[in-house]
């Protein structure tokens, strides 16, 4: 790493609507940084508005990477993101820029700092067969099948968690081994201990929820419904990650006449608030090395923790 930067990278995490992107932009502008997306929904090019990706003007101010570079038809994985992030990290370092990872996807940050499990790619025919059985027989039947073949994995999963149940069954079917076993054989972290500075923005809950609600309404006003309508016309598998982005399922149901727009917005706002609550819990238990600060204290964190290059 260039002597201009005493640390290898900066990691800015936090719940949705906590002000991460603004903090990253300020730091990148001051420190000669490259902003690298660490949000699993902002990778999809189809979903700029509904996922609150940086605006074109913001992207023009400093280099941004891994935003909107994946088609919604792709089941983009954490492993694929790590491979992309490794290349971007090398490019930023070669250019003498400070890599600034920003987002709310805990698994991405854990992969950066603790490594990632080595689950092999699942053949498309296996994935399609499992999903067909899920649609035909229902999630309860699939969970029962998983319990027969991989009891340990089944016991750890919520009985209604369609995506993770299908994933665990795909892995045991394709590899003959439990997903839990693969998780124990991981890849090393991209960022070794003490090579980075990590912060988690933790707003007061009521304030955060108000910001989430206001931002969702603003996204509707900015064209999120038209964006989701274009996505819906593609007829993609509803289990794909992009099809489950917060607000997307409810807005699709509105477009089908199943909800009013206000009902869909109410569902979208509530889903986003619930997700923010899970983000607090996940980071607290899984990534204790992150420093928790309020958004108001973030500027002081910048001043004291990350020096300008010089």
Secondary structure, 3 states (H helix, E strand, C coil): CCCCCCCCEEEEEECCCCCHHHHHHHHHHHHCEEEEECCCCCCECCCCCCCCCCCHHHHHHCCEECCCCECCCCCCCHHHHHHHHHHHHHHHHHCCCEEEEEECCHHHHHHHHHCEECCCCCCHHHHHHHHHHHHHHCHHHHHHHHHHHCHHHHHCCCCCCHHHHHHHHHHHHHHCCCHHHHHCCEECCCCCCCCEEEEEECCCHHHHHHHHHHHHHHHHHCCHHHHHHHHHCCCCCCCCHHHHCCCHHHHHHHHCCCCCHHHHHHHHHHHHHHHHHHHHHHHHHHCCCCEEECHHHHHHHHHHHCCCCC
